[in-house]
């Protein structure tokens, strides 16, 4: 992570009574710094917050808003859980795939990486 990102995370940690409470905001800072949450960022965050890297990795992989690999400039998410599927979520996903020319979980062929 950049020095600027490390500084932002240090500022975040000081705002909370427990360091670990700043984990989600710190992951957002790390993602903004590099475009996705890198393994190095996970190690840095874990060290800063006195956490095991596996705990940080677990949180980063649990939440869908954190990318663990490079993504395109625009990221669309469509809910397809049971309740959303009943309201047309799956049909919406298929419509977007057809309209945009990209399958769910894939990058558009003409997309550039960040």
N, C-alpha and C positions, 0 to 999 in steps of 0.2 A: 504494500500500500504506500501511497505517497505520504510525505511528511504532513501535508495539509490534512489528509484524511485521518492520520493518526492523531493530529491535534484536535480535530472535530470530535473524535471518539473520546479522547481524554476529557474534553469539555462536557460531553454527554455524561460520562461516568460521574463527574463531580455533581451533577444535578440530582442524582438519585441517592437515597439512603443506603442502598445495596448496589454494588457495582453491576451485578448480574441483571439488575432491572433495566439497564441500558442496552441489553443484548439486541433487541429488535431494531432500535434506532441505529445502533452500530452496524448492523448488517446492511441497513439501507445506505449508510455512508460508504461502506465498502463496495457495495454494488454500484453506487453512483461514481465512485472513483475509477472503476475499471470496466464498467458495463455489465459485470456479473460478479458473483462472490467467488473469489479465487481461493485455492487451498492456502496460499500464503496469508490471505486476509483472515481466514478462519484461525490460523495459528496465532496471528497477531492479536486478534480479538480475544481469544482464549487466554493468552498471556496477560493482557491488559485487565481482564475481568477475573483473574484467578479461577479460571474454569478449565475443565478438561476439553481439548479440541473436539473430542467425540460428542460432547454435549452441544457445543456450538454447531457442529456439522448436523446434528440431529434436528436442531431448530431450523437451520437453513434449508434442510431438505423437506421438513414438514410443511412449511408454508410455500404455497405456489407462487408467491410474488417475488421470491428470490431465485434468480437464475444461477445455475451452477456451471454453465458453459456459455460461450458467446451467443448473443441473440441479435436479432435485427433491430433496426431503429424503432420500429413499431411492434408491439406485442399485443395481440388480441387474446382474450380469454373468454371462453363460453362455458357456462355451467352446464354440465350434463349429468348431475346427480339425479336421483330418482324424481324428486319434486320438480326440478327444472326440466327433466326429460318429459314429464307429463304435461308441462306447459309449452313444449315445442323446442326445448333446448337442443336436442339432437338434430332436428330438422334445420334449425338455424345454423348449427355448425356445418352441416352438409351444404347448405346454401352458400355460406361464406367460403367454404373450400372451393366450390365450383366457381363462384363469382371472382374470387381473388387468385385462383389458380395455384393454390398451395394446400397441402394436406396438414391436418392438425399435428403439431409437434415438429413441423419441418419449416425450413426457411424458404422464402420465395427464391427461385433460381437467379433472379437479377438483384437480390438484396446484397448490400455490402455490409461487412461486419463493422462494429463500432470501434 
